[in-house]
Amino acid sequence: MRLIFVFLLLATGLTSAHAGQLAIIIDDIGYRQTDTAVLSLPPEVTLSVLPHTPLGKKLAQQGHQKGHEIMLHLPMQALNGDTLGPGGLTNQMSESQFKQQVAQAMDSVPYIKGVNNHMGSLLTQLPAPMSWLMEMLKSRELYFIDSATTKFSRGEEMAEQRGVPSLRRQLFLDNDISHKGLERQFRQLLELSKGPGMTVAIAHPHPTTVAFLKANLPSLSKEGIDLIPASQLLPLALARKQGTNPTAALK
C-alpha cells in the first residue's frame, strides 16, 4: 500500500495545484440490466458493485477493462431494518462469521480497490464490527469510503486506528432523480468542488442519473475541477490529516 501511495502522490502532484479534486462513485450496481449504462460514463467515474449479484462480476470485469476503478458496495445493517440482500453484515454475527462474510463478498467482485457501505446506519456506529472490517481491508490493502448514512458512523475512526486509508462521502447526487433535483445537487457539487480541496460524491445507476452525468460531466473541467478515481483522493486526505503538502513526501 505504501508503494501505491507514492505513485498516487506523484499523480496528485501532476494535477493543477488550484484545481478541485472530485471523485464520483456510482454504487448499487449489480441487479438491473439498466446498470450496464454506467459503462458509458467516463473512466474516471468509480464503480461500486454489490456482492453476489446476477450482473456484478460481469460489470466489474467490463468496467475494469474500460478503465474504471472498481469498489465493493458492502451491505450493512440499517436502523430501519431494511433487507440487506446477499453478503449483508449484521451486529448478530460473531467475529469469525463476520469476517467470513466479508471475505466471500470481496471474492465475489473482481478488481476491487476499496469498499464503501451499502446502508449501514446501525452497523457503522458499532466499533467492534467496524474494527473487524478494517482488519479485513488492511489484510487486502483496500481503502474504505464511508457512505455516511449516519452522522454517528465510526467508520473513519476505526479505519484510522487500523491504518486503512479512508474518505467520507460529502454529497448524494440523486436522492431526487427528477431533472430539477439532479440540477440542484450538481450545482451544489460544483460549489463544493471548486478551488483546492477534495470532494466525494455518490450517485446510483438510475437511467436518468447516468444520462444527466453524461451530459454534464464535461462541464467540470471548465469549472476548474478534476474528476479522478476515488483512490487518487487518498493522498490528499492523508496530507490534510498530517497538515502537509501532498507532494512533500517525494522531495
PyRosetta script that sets phi, psi and omega in degrees:
from pyrosetta import init, pose_from_sequence

init()
pose = pose_from_sequence("MRLIFVFLLLATGLTSAHAGQLAIIIDDIGYRQTDTAVLSLPPEVTLSVLPHTPLGKKLAQQGHQKGHEIMLHLPMQALNGDTLGPGGLTNQMSESQFKQQVAQAMDSVPYIKGVNNHMGSLLTQLPAPMSWLMEMLKSRELYFIDSATTKFSRGEEMAEQRGVPSLRRQLFLDNDISHKGLERQFRQLLELSKGPGMTVAIAHPHPTTVAFLKANLPSLSKEGIDLIPASQLLPLALARKQGTNPTAALK")
pose.set_psi(1, -34.9)
pose.set_omega(1, 179.1)
pose.set_phi(2, -61.2)
pose.set_psi(2, -42.5)
pose.set_omega(2, 178.4)
pose.set_phi(3, -64.8)
pose.set_psi(3, -37.4)
pose.set_omega(3, 177.2)
pose.set_phi(4, -61.6)
pose.set_psi(4, -41.4)
pose.set_omega(4, 179.8)
pose.set_phi(5, -63.9)
pose.set_psi(5, -39.3)
pose.set_omega(5, 178.3)
pose.set_phi(6, -60.2)
pose.set_psi(6, -43.7)
pose.set_omega(6, 178.3)
pose.set_phi(7, -61.9)
pose.set_psi(7, -44.0)
pose.set_omega(7, -178.3)
pose.set_phi(8, -68.7)
pose.set_psi(8, -35.0)
pose.set_omega(8, 175.8)
pose.set_phi(9, -61.7)
pose.set_psi(9, -42.0)
pose.set_omega(9, 176.8)
pose.set_phi(10, -62.1)
pose.set_psi(10, -45.4)
pose.set_omega(10, 178.9)
pose.set_phi(11, -61.1)
pose.set_psi(11, -39.0)
pose.set_omega(11, 178.3)
pose.set_phi(12, -63.5)
pose.set_psi(12, -39.8)
pose.set_omega(12, -178.8)
pose.set_phi(13, -66.1)
pose.set_psi(13, -20.6)
pose.set_omega(13, -179.7)
pose.set_phi(14, -84.4)
pose.set_psi(14, -12.7)
pose.set_omega(14, 177.5)
pose.set_phi(15, -82.9)
pose.set_psi(15, 165.6)
pose.set_omega(15, -179.1)
pose.set_phi(16, -60.9)
pose.set_psi(16, 133.0)
pose.set_omega(16, -179.1)
pose.set_phi(17, -65.9)
pose.set_psi(17, -20.6)
pose.set_omega(17, -176.2)
pose.set_phi(18, -105.0)
pose.set_psi(18, 0.4)
pose.set_omega(18, -178.1)
pose.set_phi(19, -84.5)
pose.set_psi(19, 141.5)
pose.set_omega(19, 170.7)
pose.set_phi(20, -73.3)
pose.set_psi(20, 143.6)
pose.set_omega(20, -178.7)
pose.set_phi(21, -107.3)
pose.set_psi(21, 122.9)
pose.set_omega(21, -173.3)
pose.set_phi(22, -126.6)
pose.set_psi(22, 131.3)
pose.set_omega(22, 169.9)
pose.set_phi(23, -114.4)
pose.set_psi(23, 130.1)
pose.set_omega(23, 173.7)
pose.set_phi(24, -114.4)
pose.set_psi(24, 123.6)
pose.set_omega(24, 179.7)
pose.set_phi(25, -109.3)
pose.set_psi(25, 126.1)
pose.set_omega(25, 171.2)
pose.set_phi(26, -99.3)
pose.set_psi(26, 114.4)
pose.set_omega(26, 179.6)
pose.set_phi(27, -116.3)
pose.set_psi(27, -169.7)
pose.set_omega(27, -173.3)
pose.set_phi(28, 66.4)
pose.set_psi(28, 24.8)
pose.set_omega(28, -177.2)
pose.set_phi(29, -85.7)
pose.set_psi(29, 137.8)
pose.set_omega(29, 170.1)
pose.set_phi(30, 140.9)
pose.set_psi(30, -17.8)
pose.set_omega(30, -174.1)
pose.set_phi(31, -102.0)
pose.set_psi(31, -37.0)
pose.set_omega(31, -168.8)
pose.set_phi(32, -104.7)
pose.set_psi(32, 142.9)
pose.set_omega(32, 175.6)
pose.set_phi(33, -58.7)
pose.set_psi(33, -31.5)
pose.set_omega(33, 179.6)
pose.set_phi(34, -66.7)
pose.set_psi(34, -15.7)
pose.set_omega(34, 178.5)
pose.set_phi(35, -62.5)
pose.set_psi(35, -22.1)
pose.set_omega(35, -179.7)
pose.set_phi(36, -61.4)
pose.set_psi(36, -19.3)
pose.set_omega(36, -179.8)
pose.set_phi(37, -63.2)
pose.set_psi(37, -22.4)
pose.set_omega(37, 179.9)
pose.set_phi(38, -63.3)
pose.set_psi(38, -22.0)
pose.set_omega(38, 179.8)
pose.set_phi(39, -69.6)
pose.set_psi(39, -12.6)
pose.set_omega(39, 177.7)
pose.set_phi(40, -87.5)
pose.set_psi(40, -5.1)
pose.set_omega(40, 179.0)
pose.set_phi(41, -79.7)
pose.set_psi(41, 159.7)
pose.set_omega(41, 178.6)
pose.set_phi(42, -56.8)
pose.set_psi(42, 147.9)
pose.set_omega(42, -176.3)
pose.set_phi(43, -65.5)
pose.set_psi(43, -14.8)
pose.set_omega(43, 177.1)
pose.set_phi(44, -71.5)
pose.set_psi(44, -15.9)
pose.set_omega(44, 176.9)
pose.set_phi(45, -75.8)
pose.set_psi(45, 130.4)
pose.set_omega(45, -179.4)
pose.set_phi(46, -87.0)
pose.set_psi(46, 138.3)
pose.set_omega(46, -178.3)
pose.set_phi(47, -112.1)
pose.set_psi(47, 126.8)
pose.set_omega(47, -179.6)
pose.set_phi(48, -116.1)
pose.set_psi(48, 120.7)
pose.set_omega(48, -166.8)
pose.set_phi(49, -109.9)
pose.set_psi(49, 133.9)
pose.set_omega(49, 176.3)
pose.set_phi(50, -69.6)
pose.set_psi(50, 146.6)
pose.set_omega(50, -178.7)
pose.set_phi(51, -77.3)
pose.set_psi(51, 152.4)
pose.set_omega(51, 170.4)
pose.set_phi(52, 57.5)
pose.set_psi(52, 37.8)
pose.set_omega(52, -179.8)
pose.set_phi(53, -105.7)
pose.set_psi(53, 159.2)
pose.set_omega(53, -175.7)
pose.set_phi(54, -59.5)
pose.set_psi(54, -34.6)
pose.set_omega(54, -174.8)
pose.set_phi(55, -111.5)
pose.set_psi(55, -2.9)
pose.set_omega(55, -170.6)
pose.set_phi(56, -60.0)
pose.set_psi(56, -50.6)
pose.set_omega(56, -176.8)
pose.set_phi(57, -62.7)
pose.set_psi(57, -44.5)
pose.set_omega(57, -179.0)
pose.set_phi(58, -63.6)
pose.set_psi(58, -43.5)
pose.set_omega(58, -178.8)
pose.set_phi(59, -68.8)
pose.set_psi(59, -35.3)
pose.set_omega(59, 176.0)
pose.set_phi(60, -64.0)
pose.set_psi(60, -42.5)
pose.set_omega(60, 178.5)
pose.set_phi(61, -63.6)
pose.set_psi(61, -46.2)
pose.set_omega(61, -179.0)
pose.set_phi(62, -67.5)
pose.set_psi(62, -39.4)
pose.set_omega(62, 177.8)
pose.set_phi(63, -62.9)
pose.set_psi(63, -43.3)
pose.set_omega(63, 177.2)
pose.set_phi(64, -60.3)
pose.set_psi(64, -42.8)
pose.set_omega(64, 179.5)
pose.set_phi(65, -63.0)
pose.set_psi(65, -29.5)
pose.set_omega(65, 179.3)
pose.set_phi(66, -87.9)
pose.set_psi(66, 0.0)
pose.set_omega(66, 175.7)
pose.set_phi(67, 98.7)
pose.set_psi(67, 4.0)
pose.set_omega(67, 178.4)
pose.set_phi(68, -76.9)
pose.set_psi(68, 143.7)
pose.set_omega(68, 168.5)
pose.set_phi(69, -76.7)
pose.set_psi(69, 138.9)
pose.set_omega(69, -175.8)
pose.set_phi(70, -111.5)
pose.set_psi(70, 136.2)
pose.set_omega(70, 174.8)
pose.set_phi(71, -123.9)
pose.set_psi(71, 164.7)
pose.set_omega(71, 171.5)
pose.set_phi(72, -100.8)
pose.set_psi(72, 127.8)
pose.set_omega(72, 178.1)
pose.set_phi(73, -98.8)
pose.set_psi(73, 96.6)
pose.set_omega(73, -165.6)
pose.set_phi(74, -92.6)
pose.set_psi(74, 118.0)
pose.set_omega(74, -178.4)
pose.set_phi(75, -68.3)
pose.set_psi(75, 133.4)
pose.set_omega(75, 179.9)
pose.set_phi(76, -134.9)
pose.set_psi(76, 150.0)
pose.set_omega(76, -174.9)
pose.set_phi(77, -57.1)
pose.set_psi(77, 133.8)
pose.set_omega(77, -179.7)
pose.set_phi(78, -107.3)
pose.set_psi(78, 157.5)
pose.set_omega(78, 178.7)
pose.set_phi(79, -63.9)
pose.set_psi(79, -31.0)
pose.set_omega(79, -176.5)
pose.set_phi(80, -83.1)
pose.set_psi(80, -1.3)
pose.set_omega(80, 176.8)
pose.set_phi(81, 74.8)
pose.set_psi(81, 16.0)
pose.set_omega(81, 178.5)
pose.set_phi(82, -58.0)
pose.set_psi(82, 147.8)
pose.set_omega(82, 178.2)
pose.set_phi(83, -61.9)
pose.set_psi(83, 133.5)
pose.set_omega(83, -175.2)
pose.set_phi(84, -85.6)
pose.set_psi(84, -33.2)
pose.set_omega(84, -173.3)
pose.set_phi(85, 83.8)
pose.set_psi(85, -179.3)
pose.set_omega(85, -176.6)
pose.set_phi(86, -58.7)
pose.set_psi(86, 140.2)
pose.set_omega(86, 177.0)
pose.set_phi(87, 82.9)
pose.set_psi(87, 7.1)
pose.set_omega(87, -175.7)
pose.set_phi(88, -70.1)
pose.set_psi(88, 145.2)
pose.set_omega(88, -178.5)
pose.set_phi(89, -110.5)
pose.set_psi(89, 135.2)
pose.set_omega(89, -179.0)
pose.set_phi(90, -132.0)
pose.set_psi(90, 167.3)
pose.set_omega(90, 179.4)
pose.set_phi(91, -81.0)
pose.set_psi(91, 1.6)
pose.set_omega(91, 176.8)
pose.set_phi(92, -90.4)
pose.set_psi(92, -5.7)
pose.set_omega(92, -176.6)
pose.set_phi(93, -84.1)
pose.set_psi(93, 144.1)
pose.set_omega(93, 169.3)
pose.set_phi(94, -72.4)
pose.set_psi(94, 168.0)
pose.set_omega(94, 178.7)
pose.set_phi(95, -58.7)
pose.set_psi(95, -43.3)
pose.set_omega(95, -178.3)
pose.set_phi(96, -67.4)
pose.set_psi(96, -40.4)
pose.set_omega(96, 177.0)
pose.set_phi(97, -62.9)
pose.set_psi(97, -43.9)
pose.set_omega(97, -178.7)
pose.set_phi(98, -60.8)
pose.set_psi(98, -50.4)
pose.set_omega(98, -176.7)
pose.set_phi(99, -67.6)
pose.set_psi(99, -34.2)
pose.set_omega(99, 176.6)
pose.set_phi(100, -65.2)
pose.set_psi(100, -41.8)
pose.set_omega(100, 178.8)
pose.set_phi(101, -63.0)
pose.set_psi(101, -41.9)
pose.set_omega(101, 178.6)
pose.set_phi(102, -64.0)
pose.set_psi(102, -44.5)
pose.set_omega(102, -179.2)
pose.set_phi(103, -61.3)
pose.set_psi(103, -42.6)
pose.set_omega(103, 179.7)
pose.set_phi(104, -66.2)
pose.set_psi(104, -38.3)
pose.set_omega(104, 177.5)
pose.set_phi(105, -64.7)
pose.set_psi(105, -44.2)
pose.set_omega(105, 178.4)
pose.set_phi(106, -60.2)
pose.set_psi(106, -41.1)
pose.set_omega(106, -178.2)
pose.set_phi(107, -71.6)
pose.set_psi(107, -17.5)
pose.set_omega(107, -177.0)
pose.set_phi(108, -81.8)
pose.set_psi(108, -14.1)
pose.set_omega(108, -178.4)
pose.set_phi(109, -124.7)
pose.set_psi(109, 114.2)
pose.set_omega(109, -177.3)
pose.set_phi(110, -76.0)
pose.set_psi(110, 157.3)
pose.set_omega(110, 171.7)
pose.set_phi(111, 68.6)
pose.set_psi(111, 19.8)
pose.set_omega(111, -176.2)
pose.set_phi(112, -72.0)
pose.set_psi(112, 140.7)
pose.set_omega(112, 176.3)
pose.set_phi(113, -109.2)
pose.set_psi(113, -18.4)
pose.set_omega(113, -177.4)
pose.set_phi(114, -161.4)
pose.set_psi(114, 179.8)
pose.set_omega(114, -177.3)
pose.set_phi(115, -135.6)
pose.set_psi(115, 139.9)
pose.set_omega(115, 165.4)
pose.set_phi(116, -130.7)
pose.set_psi(116, 157.0)
pose.set_omega(116, -174.8)
pose.set_phi(117, -84.8)
pose.set_psi(117, 139.2)
pose.set_omega(117, 170.4)
pose.set_phi(118, -97.6)
pose.set_psi(118, 119.7)
pose.set_omega(118, -171.9)
pose.set_phi(119, 60.9)
pose.set_psi(119, -132.7)
pose.set_omega(119, 174.1)
pose.set_phi(120, 93.5)
pose.set_psi(120, 14.9)
pose.set_omega(120, -177.5)
pose.set_phi(121, -63.5)
pose.set_psi(121, -22.0)
pose.set_omega(121, 173.8)
pose.set_phi(122, -91.7)
pose.set_psi(122, -54.3)
pose.set_omega(122, -170.6)
pose.set_phi(123, -64.0)
pose.set_psi(123, -37.5)
pose.set_omega(123, -176.8)
pose.set_phi(124, -68.4)
pose.set_psi(124, -11.1)
pose.set_omega(124, 177.2)
pose.set_phi(125, -84.5)
pose.set_psi(125, -8.7)
pose.set_omega(125, -170.5)
pose.set_phi(126, -102.0)
pose.set_psi(126, 117.8)
pose.set_omega(126, -175.4)
pose.set_phi(127, -60.1)
pose.set_psi(127, -41.4)
pose.set_omega(127, -174.1)
pose.set_phi(128, -63.4)
pose.set_psi(128, -56.5)
pose.set_omega(128, -179.7)
pose.set_phi(129, -64.2)
pose.set_psi(129, -32.4)
pose.set_omega(129, 178.3)
pose.set_phi(130, -69.5)
pose.set_psi(130, -32.7)
pose.set_omega(130, 175.5)
pose.set_phi(131, -67.2)
pose.set_psi(131, -40.9)
pose.set_omega(131, 176.7)
pose.set_phi(132, -60.2)
pose.set_psi(132, -42.0)
pose.set_omega(132, 179.2)
pose.set_phi(133, -60.9)
pose.set_psi(133, -45.3)
pose.set_omega(133, -178.0)
pose.set_phi(134, -65.0)
pose.set_psi(134, -33.3)
pose.set_omega(134, 175.4)
pose.set_phi(135, -61.5)
pose.set_psi(135, -40.0)
pose.set_omega(135, 178.0)
pose.set_phi(136, -67.0)
pose.set_psi(136, -42.4)
pose.set_omega(136, 179.8)
pose.set_phi(137, -65.2)
pose.set_psi(137, -41.9)
pose.set_omega(137, 178.9)
pose.set_phi(138, -59.4)
pose.set_psi(138, -42.0)
pose.set_omega(138, -176.7)
pose.set_phi(139, -66.4)
pose.set_psi(139, -23.6)
pose.set_omega(139, -179.2)
pose.set_phi(140, -110.0)
pose.set_psi(140, 8.8)
pose.set_omega(140, 178.3)
pose.set_phi(141, 56.1)
pose.set_psi(141, 49.1)
pose.set_omega(141, 177.5)
pose.set_phi(142, -110.2)
pose.set_psi(142, 153.4)
pose.set_omega(142, 175.9)
pose.set_phi(143, -98.1)
pose.set_psi(143, 168.9)
pose.set_omega(143, -179.6)
pose.set_phi(144, -126.4)
pose.set_psi(144, 134.0)
pose.set_omega(144, 170.5)
pose.set_phi(145, -118.1)
pose.set_psi(145, 121.2)
pose.set_omega(145, 179.4)
pose.set_phi(146, -79.8)
pose.set_psi(146, 116.9)
pose.set_omega(146, 178.4)
pose.set_phi(147, -69.1)
pose.set_psi(147, -10.0)
pose.set_omega(147, 174.0)
pose.set_phi(148, 55.9)
pose.set_psi(148, 54.8)
pose.set_omega(148, 176.3)
pose.set_phi(149, -82.2)
pose.set_psi(149, -4.8)
pose.set_omega(149, 170.3)
pose.set_phi(150, -147.7)
pose.set_psi(150, 144.0)
pose.set_omega(150, 177.9)
pose.set_phi(151, -71.8)
pose.set_psi(151, -9.9)
pose.set_omega(151, -179.1)
pose.set_phi(152, -96.1)
pose.set_psi(152, 11.5)
pose.set_omega(152, -178.5)
pose.set_phi(153, -60.1)
pose.set_psi(153, 140.5)
pose.set_omega(153, 176.0)
pose.set_phi(154, -102.3)
pose.set_psi(154, 11.3)
pose.set_omega(154, -173.5)
pose.set_phi(155, -57.5)
pose.set_psi(155, -53.8)
pose.set_omega(155, -178.4)
pose.set_phi(156, -64.2)
pose.set_psi(156, -38.9)
pose.set_omega(156, 178.9)
pose.set_phi(157, -60.5)
pose.set_psi(157, -47.6)
pose.set_omega(157, -179.5)
pose.set_phi(158, -68.0)
pose.set_psi(158, -35.5)
pose.set_omega(158, 177.5)
pose.set_phi(159, -62.4)
pose.set_psi(159, -44.9)
pose.set_omega(159, -179.6)
pose.set_phi(160, -64.0)
pose.set_psi(160, -40.3)
pose.set_omega(160, 179.3)
pose.set_phi(161, -62.1)
pose.set_psi(161, -33.8)
pose.set_omega(161, -177.1)
pose.set_phi(162, -96.8)
pose.set_psi(162, 3.0)
pose.set_omega(162, 177.8)
pose.set_phi(163, 73.6)
pose.set_psi(163, 31.4)
pose.set_omega(163, 178.8)
pose.set_phi(164, -101.3)
pose.set_psi(164, 125.4)
pose.set_omega(164, 177.0)
pose.set_phi(165, -59.7)
pose.set_psi(165, 137.5)
pose.set_omega(165, -175.6)
pose.set_phi(166, -148.0)
pose.set_psi(166, 157.9)
pose.set_omega(166, 176.0)
pose.set_phi(167, -139.8)
pose.set_psi(167, 169.8)
pose.set_omega(167, 179.7)
pose.set_phi(168, -131.8)
pose.set_psi(168, 137.5)
pose.set_omega(168, 178.1)
pose.set_phi(169, -66.9)
pose.set_psi(169, 132.4)
pose.set_omega(169, 175.6)
pose.set_phi(170, -98.2)
pose.set_psi(170, -28.6)
pose.set_omega(170, -171.6)
pose.set_phi(171, -147.7)
pose.set_psi(171, 136.0)
pose.set_omega(171, 164.9)
pose.set_phi(172, -94.5)
pose.set_psi(172, 128.4)
pose.set_omega(172, -175.7)
pose.set_phi(173, -81.7)
pose.set_psi(173, -28.9)
pose.set_omega(173, -166.2)
pose.set_phi(174, -135.9)
pose.set_psi(174, 41.4)
pose.set_omega(174, 168.7)
pose.set_phi(175, -61.3)
pose.set_psi(175, -30.4)
pose.set_omega(175, 172.9)
pose.set_phi(176, -115.3)
pose.set_psi(176, 112.0)
pose.set_omega(176, -174.1)
pose.set_phi(177, -93.6)
pose.set_psi(177, 10.9)
pose.set_omega(177, 171.6)
pose.set_phi(178, -69.4)
pose.set_psi(178, 157.8)
pose.set_omega(178, -179.3)
pose.set_phi(179, -60.8)
pose.set_psi(179, -39.6)
pose.set_omega(179, 179.0)
pose.set_phi(180, -63.2)
pose.set_psi(180, -42.9)
pose.set_omega(180, 179.2)
pose.set_phi(181, -64.9)
pose.set_psi(181, -42.3)
pose.set_omega(181, 178.5)
pose.set_phi(182, -64.6)
pose.set_psi(182, -41.0)
pose.set_omega(182, 178.3)
pose.set_phi(183, -62.6)
pose.set_psi(183, -42.3)
pose.set_omega(183, -179.1)
pose.set_phi(184, -62.0)
pose.set_psi(184, -46.3)
pose.set_omega(184, -179.2)
pose.set_phi(185, -68.9)
pose.set_psi(185, -34.9)
pose.set_omega(185, 179.3)
pose.set_phi(186, -67.6)
pose.set_psi(186, -38.4)
pose.set_omega(186, 175.8)
pose.set_phi(187, -62.0)
pose.set_psi(187, -41.2)
pose.set_omega(187, 177.4)
pose.set_phi(188, -64.1)
pose.set_psi(188, -38.8)
pose.set_omega(188, 177.7)
pose.set_phi(189, -61.5)
pose.set_psi(189, -43.0)
pose.set_omega(189, 178.4)
pose.set_phi(190, -60.2)
pose.set_psi(190, -42.1)
pose.set_omega(190, 180.0)
pose.set_phi(191, -65.8)
pose.set_psi(191, -41.4)
pose.set_omega(191, 179.3)
pose.set_phi(192, -64.8)
pose.set_psi(192, -31.4)
pose.set_omega(192, -169.1)
pose.set_phi(193, -95.3)
pose.set_psi(193, -9.4)
pose.set_omega(193, -177.7)
pose.set_phi(194, -73.2)
pose.set_psi(194, 146.2)
pose.set_omega(194, 178.7)
pose.set_phi(195, 80.0)
pose.set_psi(195, 171.4)
pose.set_omega(195, -179.6)
pose.set_phi(196, -62.7)
pose.set_psi(196, 138.9)
pose.set_omega(196, -177.0)
pose.set_phi(197, 144.4)
pose.set_psi(197, -171.9)
pose.set_omega(197, -176.2)
pose.set_phi(198, -144.9)
pose.set_psi(198, 147.9)
pose.set_omega(198, -178.5)
pose.set_phi(199, -138.4)
pose.set_psi(199, 138.9)
pose.set_omega(199, 173.3)
pose.set_phi(200, -116.8)
pose.set_psi(200, 122.1)
pose.set_omega(200, 177.1)
pose.set_phi(201, -120.2)
pose.set_psi(201, 147.5)
pose.set_omega(201, 178.1)
pose.set_phi(202, -122.2)
pose.set_psi(202, 137.0)
pose.set_omega(202, 174.8)
pose.set_phi(203, -136.0)
pose.set_psi(203, -178.2)
pose.set_omega(203, -173.2)
pose.set_phi(204, -132.8)
pose.set_psi(204, 162.0)
pose.set_omega(204, -171.4)
pose.set_phi(205, -82.6)
pose.set_psi(205, 37.5)
pose.set_omega(205, 173.6)
pose.set_phi(206, -66.0)
pose.set_psi(206, 139.3)
pose.set_omega(206, 177.5)
pose.set_phi(207, -53.3)
pose.set_psi(207, -38.2)
pose.set_omega(207, 179.5)
pose.set_phi(208, -67.1)
pose.set_psi(208, -37.4)
pose.set_omega(208, 178.4)
pose.set_phi(209, -65.9)
pose.set_psi(209, -46.4)
pose.set_omega(209, -179.1)
pose.set_phi(210, -61.8)
pose.set_psi(210, -43.8)
pose.set_omega(210, 179.0)
pose.set_phi(211, -62.8)
pose.set_psi(211, -41.0)
pose.set_omega(211, 179.8)
pose.set_phi(212, -63.9)
pose.set_psi(212, -45.0)
pose.set_omega(212, -179.6)
pose.set_phi(213, -64.5)
pose.set_psi(213, -41.6)
pose.set_omega(213, 178.5)
pose.set_phi(214, -59.0)
pose.set_psi(214, -36.5)
pose.set_omega(214, -178.9)
pose.set_phi(215, -77.1)
pose.set_psi(215, -29.5)
pose.set_omega(215, -169.1)
pose.set_phi(216, -110.3)
pose.set_psi(216, -19.7)
pose.set_omega(216, -179.7)
pose.set_phi(217, -60.6)
pose.set_psi(217, -33.0)
pose.set_omega(217, 177.6)
pose.set_phi(218, -58.9)
pose.set_psi(218, -20.9)
pose.set_omega(218, -179.0)
pose.set_phi(219, -75.5)
pose.set_psi(219, -14.1)
pose.set_omega(219, -176.2)
pose.set_phi(220, -61.1)
pose.set_psi(220, -45.2)
pose.set_omega(220, -178.0)
pose.set_phi(221, -63.1)
pose.set_psi(221, -33.8)
pose.set_omega(221, 177.6)
pose.set_phi(222, -66.8)
pose.set_psi(222, -24.7)
pose.set_omega(222, 179.0)
pose.set_phi(223, -92.2)
pose.set_psi(223, 5.3)
pose.set_omega(223, 179.9)
pose.set_phi(224, 74.7)
pose.set_psi(224, 33.6)
pose.set_omega(224, -177.7)
pose.set_phi(225, -119.3)
pose.set_psi(225, 129.1)
pose.set_omega(225, 177.0)
pose.set_phi(226, -95.0)
pose.set_psi(226, 121.1)
pose.set_omega(226, 173.4)
pose.set_phi(227, -87.7)
pose.set_psi(227, 121.7)
pose.set_omega(227, -174.7)
pose.set_phi(228, -137.5)
pose.set_psi(228, 158.6)
pose.set_omega(228, 174.4)
pose.set_phi(229, -60.0)
pose.set_psi(229, 152.9)
pose.set_omega(229, -175.0)
pose.set_phi(230, -56.1)
pose.set_psi(230, -39.6)
pose.set_omega(230, -176.1)
pose.set_phi(231, -62.7)
pose.set_psi(231, -25.8)
pose.set_omega(231, -178.7)
pose.set_phi(232, -75.6)
pose.set_psi(232, -8.6)
pose.set_omega(232, 172.1)
pose.set_phi(233, -83.0)
pose.set_psi(233, -17.4)
pose.set_omega(233, -173.7)
pose.set_phi(234, -61.1)
pose.set_psi(234, -41.4)
pose.set_omega(234, 177.0)
pose.set_phi(235, -62.0)
pose.set_psi(235, -36.3)
pose.set_omega(235, 177.6)
pose.set_phi(236, -65.1)
pose.set_psi(236, -41.5)
pose.set_omega(236, 178.7)
pose.set_phi(237, -63.8)
pose.set_psi(237, -41.9)
pose.set_omega(237, 179.4)
pose.set_phi(238, -64.0)
pose.set_psi(238, -43.8)
pose.set_omega(238, 179.7)
pose.set_phi(239, -63.8)
pose.set_psi(239, -38.9)
pose.set_omega(239, 179.9)
pose.set_phi(240, -63.9)
pose.set_psi(240, -42.0)
pose.set_omega(240, 179.4)
pose.set_phi(241, -65.2)
pose.set_psi(241, -36.1)
pose.set_omega(241, -176.9)
pose.set_phi(242, -89.3)
pose.set_psi(242, -9.2)
pose.set_omega(242, -178.9)
pose.set_phi(243, 69.4)
pose.set_psi(243, 34.9)
pose.set_omega(243, -177.0)
pose.set_phi(244, -122.4)
pose.set_psi(244, 167.6)
pose.set_omega(244, 171.9)
pose.set_phi(245, -74.3)
pose.set_psi(245, 134.4)
pose.set_omega(245, -176.5)
pose.set_phi(246, -63.9)
pose.set_psi(246, -17.0)
pose.set_omega(246, 178.2)
pose.set_phi(247, -101.7)
pose.set_psi(247, 0.6)
pose.set_omega(247, -175.3)
pose.set_phi(248, -62.0)
pose.set_psi(248, -32.8)
pose.set_omega(248, -177.5)
pose.set_phi(249, -65.8)
pose.set_psi(249, -14.9)
pose.set_omega(249, -177.6)
pose.set_phi(250, -93.0)
pose.set_psi(250, -8.6)
pose.set_omega(250, -173.8)
pose.set_phi(251, -88.8)
pose.dump_pdb("model.pdb")
